[in-house]
């Protein structure tokens, strides 16, 4: 089943329930040729293993606390904080508490990019 993505100029309610949004807890909210927004929901202690993406990205903490780790160090994130990563930067994310993150990816033309989470 294809994910329901928002369209440009359509408001995205980051507080909507999964049922209201018609998605899984972690989901791709918006996808265009140049931009992708993902909501990543991690229970306390869960980790997204080290990976990298083709474009630049930001990771913004909407709730909880997480740590973003790169080969250059660790960046703790609390509510209202974000970190920017360069393209191809290897990174892992670990939730210290139940956490919701908003990930913004800059996509390059022709880039398949990450699919549904």
Order of alpha helices (4+ residues) and beta strands (2+ residues): alpha-beta-beta-beta-beta-beta-beta-beta-beta-beta
